[in-house]
Amino acid sequence: MPKRAVIGIGNILMGDDGIGPLLIERAKERFGHIPDVVFLDEGTIGFGLVHVIKDYDEVIIIDSGDMGKVPGEFGIFSLEEVKSSKFCQGLSLHESDLLKVLEASRAMGELPIRLRILAIQPKVILWREGLSLELSDRLEDYLEALKVFIKAPMNDYIP
C-alpha cells in the first residue's frame, strides 16, 4: 500500500525554527486516524533524513524557511522550486541544509515519488522556546494546508 509521510523538522529551542515539530504534534491530534499517512517529528535529524524519507511514496516536509516574506506567511514548494543560501559550518552531524539532504536522496535514487516542502517564514530564530505570535496565530492556516495533502487521494493533492 502506498504510504505518505508528513515530516516536521526544526529545533524547538530556537523559536520559530520549532514550527515543524509543533505542527506534527497538532496534525497527529487532528489527522492521526487517517490510515495511509504517518506523522514524524524528525527534529534536527540532519542527513539521517535521507534514510527516513526513502520508505514513503509521498512526503511533505514542514520547516521554517527565509523566503523574504512577512513572518507567518507560507508556501508549498517542490524541490525544484526552492534554493538554499544556508551556510553550514560542518561542526555537527545534525547541522545540514535540507536541500542538500534531499539532493543526496535523489542522487542515491531514494527520493520519494512526490515530495513537497511546506515552508513557513520565521520571525525569530534565537535560543528561546515557543513561537512568535506571527506564527502561533496562523497554526490553523498551516493545518488547513496540510489537510489538503493528508485527505486527498494519492498524487491528487498538488499539481
N, C-alpha and C positions, 0 to 999 in steps of 0.2 A: 504494500500500500504506500503510495507516495506520501512523503512527510514534509511538513512545513515547520519552520522554527522562527520564533521571534526572539532575538538576542539583544540584550541590553549590555552595553559596555560603558565603563567610566568609573571614576573614583568618587565614592560618596563622601569622602573627606575633603573634596575640592570644590565645594559649592555647586555650581550648575553642571559641572562635569559628571555629577552623580545622577543626571536625568535618566540615563539608560537603565541602570538597576532599579530606580524608583518606579519607572513606567512598567518594568517587568512585574514588579510586585503588584501593582494596581491591575495590570492586564490579567494576571493569574486569577485574581479575585473575580474579575468580571467575565473573563472568557475561558477560564481554565477547564470548563466542561466540554469544550469542543474537541472531539477525538483525534483529529489528524494534525493538531497544532501543539507544539511544545514551547514553553517559555523558559528561557535560560538567562540567568544573571551571570555574565562572564566577567564582571568587574574589570580588572586591569590585566586581563589574560595575556595580552601581547601576541607573539607569534603562535602560541598554543591555539589560537582561534582557528588556524588552518585545519587542525585535527577535529575541531568541533563541527564546523560547517560542512565538511565533506559527507556527513551522514544524512544530509537533507536535500530534497529536490528544490525547495523554495525557501529563501531566507530573507527576512528583513532585519537589519541591524539598526538599533537605536543608539545614537551617540550625539553629544554636543559637537557643534562644528561652527567655526567662524566663517560665515558667508557674507559678512559685511552688511547684515540686515539688522533690523531693530531686535533687541533681545526678546526672546519668546517666539519669534517667527520661525517657521519650519518649512521643510520641503522634503519630498520623497524623490530620490535620485537613483539612477542606475550607476554602475561602476564607471561607465564611460562618460557620465555627465559631471563627475567630480574630479578635482585635482587637489593636491596637498601642497601646502607650503610649510609643513611642520618640520622643525629641526630636532632631531633626536641626538642626544649626547652619547648614547650607547653605553650608559652606566648600569643598565638593568635589563634583564630578560623581559620584564613587564613593560618596559618603555618601548613603544613601537608606533608606527604610523599605520593606521587602519588600511589605507590604500596599498601600502607595501605588503601588508599581510594578505590582502585579497589578491594582489598580483602574484604573490608566491603561490597561493592556492590555485590560481589559473595556470601558472607555469607547471604545476605538478599534476594538472588535469583533474583537480578535485573541487573546482569552483562549482557551486550549485547551479542547476539549470537556470534558475531565476533568482537573482539577488537584487535587493533594493536597500538603500540606506535612508532611514528617517533621521535627518539632521536637524538639530534644534539650535538656534542661535543663542549662545550663552551671554549672560551679563557679567557674572562673577566666577572666575576660576582662581580661587585663592584657598589657602588652608582654612576651611570652615565647613561645618556641617550644614546641610539644608540648602534649598534652592532659593534663588532670588524671587521676589514677588512676581516679576515678569514671567517667569516660567511656571511657578506654582499656580498662578491664576489661569494658566492655559492647559492644565493637565487634562481636562475633559476634551479639549480640542485634539490633543495628541492621541487620546484613547479612541476618539471617533475616527481619526485617520487610520489607526491600527485596525479598527473594526472592519474596514473595507478589505484589508488583507486577510484578516482572520476568518471572516464569514463568507468570502467569495469562493466560488468553485476554483479548483486548481487552474493556474495560468489565466485567470479571468479578472484579476483584481487591478492590474495596471497595464496599459498598452506597452 
